[in-house]
Amino acid sequence: MLSELTIEEVKGIVERALGEEATAEMVAQIYNVTGAIHRHVDMILPRILDLKSRNEEKLRTGEVKLREIVNIAGSRLMTGA
């Protein structure tokens, strides 16, 4: 069994995928939503990017927030919780 990722490890992975959008709040949210399980972190990021792409205009106008997209992407994970 592998141990969970540290918050610093999640931060590095999220920053690589999301660049400047990887705020401390978003990193913490992804850390919590995924349970810091490496596979879940890897799986959530493409979903976040896809949902961001599909909702560009709503994000721009503020109708949708990035934290909502992270929650939606996280809800599709099978975490066993």
Buried (B, 14 or more C-beta within 10 A) or exposed (E): EEEBBEBEBBBBBBBEBBEEEBBEEBBBBBBEBBBBBBEBBEBBBEBBBEBBEEBEEBBEEEEBEBEBBBEBBBEEBEEEE
